[in-house]
Amino acid sequence: MFLSGTVLNVVAVIIGTTIGVLAATRIPGQLQESVTTAVGLFVAVLATSMALTVFNNPAAAQGDVLAVLGGLLIGVVVGESLRIHDRLESLGAWFQQRLARGARPSQVAQAFVTASLVYTVGPLTIIGSLDNGLRGDPTLLVTKSLLDGITSLAFAAALGPGVYLAALSVLVVQGTISAGAFLLRDILDPRTLIVITSVGGVILVGMALRLLELKAVRVANLLPAIVVAPVLLRLTDLIRITFG
């Protein structure tokens, strides 16, 4: 079943979040902050590795890095124009307003945005969903589920129950990719996946900067680059073929 890995991933996030929420009352504030920092550092390392894929993978062609750069530049223009980051945070704030209890502070918006981006922007999300959709093999998403379950525990302990909402993001994003894999099977060649992975890595670097409180990058506004970069890749191939 092409959604089997996605369903498992959603369950893992819910279980991890539940454990994290229950343990949060027993974890000192300083430790919670340290946990978030540790997750931020891990995301930074993973993101750097992903971003360098277009430079390190031998399957990448000369000039593919320009598709990554162009995708990011055009993508952020599109994202800013559509105010994706603001709308995503507003959605989280809407939930926050309704889930906050009394004078107790809530971090639902931050938890929703942070966890959603970490869970849905990455090589395992894209490649795993495609593999699950094209061949019915959930192996990569099973691996991602384990990682997301552990991460959701840390996020929930530090940021609260807002991480539950990120399970919806996982369901929508991974489910959509898996369902659309059949239509895209002739387009998503190795070079396309390399470009998408590198773009996702750059976006996750921005997420790491937010987690480490180094810079409030408007990360969600970069998401259109994941679609724009592959389009630019095909255009450059067309130009190369046309003009030799």
C-alpha positions in Angstrom: 0.0 0.0 0.0 1.5 3.3 -1.1 0.4 5.1 2.2 1.7 2.4 4.6 5.0 4.3 5.4 3.2 7.6 5.9 0.6 6.1 8.2 3.4 4.5 10.3 5.2 7.9 10.3 2.1 9.7 11.7 1.7 7.0 14.4 5.4 7.4 15.4 5.0 11.2 15.7 1.9 10.8 17.8 3.5 8.3 20.1 6.7 10.3 20.5 4.8 13.4 21.2 2.7 11.7 23.8 5.7 10.5 25.7 7.4 13.9 25.4 4.3 15.7 26.7 4.0 13.3 29.7 7.7 13.6 30.5 7.8 17.4 30.1 6.6 18.0 33.7 9.5 16.0 35.0 12.1 17.7 32.9 13.7 20.9 34.2 13.4 24.0 31.9 17.2 24.1 31.4 17.3 20.5 30.3 14.4 21.2 27.9 16.3 24.1 26.4 19.4 21.9 26.1 17.3 19.2 24.3 16.1 21.7 21.8 19.7 22.9 21.2 20.9 19.3 20.7 18.1 18.7 18.1 19.1 22.0 16.4 22.7 20.9 16.2 21.7 17.6 14.7 19.4 19.3 12.2 22.3 21.6 11.2 24.6 18.7 10.5 22.0 16.8 8.6 21.0 19.9 6.6 24.6 20.7 5.7 25.1 17.1 4.4 22.0 17.4 2.3 22.8 20.8 0.9 26.2 19.5 -0.3 24.7 16.7 -2.2 24.7 18.6 -5.5 28.4 19.2 -5.1 29.4 15.7 -3.9 27.1 13.3 -5.8 28.8 12.0 -9.0 25.4 11.8 -10.7 25.0 15.6 -10.6 25.8 17.4 -13.8 27.9 20.5 -14.2 25.7 23.5 -13.6 23.1 21.7 -11.5 24.1 23.9 -8.6 22.7 26.8 -10.5 19.3 25.2 -10.6 19.6 24.9 -6.8 20.6 28.6 -6.4 18.0 29.8 -8.9 15.3 27.7 -7.3 16.0 29.2 -3.9 16.0 32.8 -5.2 12.9 32.4 -7.3 11.3 30.2 -4.6 11.8 32.8 -1.8 10.3 35.5 -4.0 7.2 33.3 -4.5 7.1 32.4 -0.8 7.4 36.0 0.3 4.7 37.1 -2.2 2.3 34.4 -0.9 3.3 35.1 2.7 3.6 31.3 3.3 5.6 31.6 6.5 3.1 34.2 8.0 0.1 32.1 7.0 1.6 28.9 8.5 2.4 30.7 11.7 -1.0 32.3 11.7 -2.5 28.8 11.5 -0.4 27.7 14.4 -1.4 30.8 16.3 -5.1 30.0 15.6 -4.6 26.6 17.2 -2.6 28.2 20.0 -5.4 30.6 20.9 -7.9 27.8 21.2 -5.6 25.3 23.0 -4.0 27.7 25.5 -5.4 27.2 29.0 -5.8 30.1 31.3 -2.6 32.1 32.0 -0.4 29.1 31.1 1.9 30.0 28.2 1.5 28.0 25.0 4.0 27.4 22.3 1.7 25.6 19.9 2.5 27.9 16.9 6.3 27.4 17.3 5.9 23.7 17.8 3.6 23.3 14.8 5.8 25.2 12.4 9.1 23.9 13.7 8.1 20.2 13.8 6.2 20.4 10.5 9.2 21.7 8.6 11.7 19.3 10.2 9.4 16.3 9.4 8.4 17.2 5.9 11.6 18.8 4.4 14.3 16.2 3.8 15.6 13.4 1.6 13.8 10.7 3.5 10.5 12.5 3.1 10.9 12.9 -0.6 12.7 9.7 -1.6 10.9 7.5 1.0 7.5 8.7 -0.2 8.4 8.2 -3.8 9.7 4.7 -3.1 6.6 3.9 -1.1 4.4 5.2 -3.9 6.2 3.7 -6.9 7.1 0.3 -5.5 5.1 -0.1 -2.4 8.3 -0.3 -0.3 8.0 1.6 3.0 11.6 0.8 4.2 12.9 4.3 4.0 9.8 5.8 5.7 10.1 3.2 8.4 13.6 4.6 9.1 12.2 8.1 9.0 9.4 7.1 11.4 12.0 6.0 14.0 13.9 9.3 13.6 10.7 11.4 13.7 9.4 9.5 16.8 12.6 10.3 18.7 12.6 13.9 17.5 8.9 14.4 18.4 9.6 13.3 21.9 12.3 15.9 22.2 10.2 18.6 20.5 7.1 17.8 22.7 9.2 17.9 25.9 10.6 21.3 24.9 7.7 22.9 23.0 4.6 21.2 24.2 1.6 19.4 22.6 1.6 21.6 19.4 3.8 18.9 17.9 0.7 16.7 17.6 -0.4 19.0 14.8 2.7 18.3 12.8 1.3 14.7 12.3 -1.2 16.3 10.0 1.6 17.9 8.0 3.3 14.5 7.6 0.1 12.9 6.5 -0.7 15.6 3.9 2.8 16.1 2.5 4.0 12.5 2.4 0.6 11.2 1.3 0.5 13.7 -1.5 4.0 12.8 -2.7 3.3 9.1 -2.6 0.0 9.5 -4.4 1.5 11.6 -7.1 4.6 9.4 -7.6 3.0 7.5 -10.5 2.4 10.8 -12.4 5.9 12.0 -11.8 7.9 8.8 -12.4 9.2 9.9 -15.7 10.4 13.2 -14.4 12.1 12.4 -11.1 15.4 11.1 -12.4 18.5 10.9 -10.1 19.6 14.5 -10.9 16.1 15.8 -10.0 16.3 14.1 -6.7 19.8 15.4 -6.0 18.6 19.0 -6.7 15.5 18.6 -4.5 17.7 17.1 -1.7 20.1 20.0 -1.8 17.4 22.6 -1.8 15.8 20.8 1.2 19.1 20.9 2.9 19.5 24.6 2.5 16.0 25.1 3.9 16.7 22.9 6.9 19.8 25.0 7.6 17.5 27.9 8.0 15.4 25.8 10.4 18.5 24.9 12.4 19.3 28.6 12.8 15.8 29.1 14.2 16.1 26.2 16.6 19.5 27.5 17.8 18.0 31.0 18.1 20.7 32.4 15.9 18.5 34.0 13.3 14.7 34.0 12.8 14.8 32.8 9.2 11.4 32.9 7.5 11.9 29.3 6.5 8.5 28.4 5.1 8.9 31.1 2.4 11.7 29.0 0.9 9.5 25.9 0.4 8.5 26.8 -3.2 12.1 26.3 -4.2 11.5 22.5 -3.9 9.2 22.8 -6.9 11.0 25.6 -8.8 14.5 24.1 -8.8 13.5 20.9 -10.7 11.7 23.1 -13.3 14.9 25.1 -13.7 16.9 21.9 -14.1 14.7 20.8 -17.0 14.9 24.3 -18.6 18.7 24.3 -18.4 18.8 20.8 -20.0 16.5 22.0 -22.8 18.8 25.1 -23.4 21.9 22.8 -23.4 20.3 20.5 -25.9 19.0 23.3 -28.1 22.2 25.3 -28.3 24.6 22.4 -28.0 
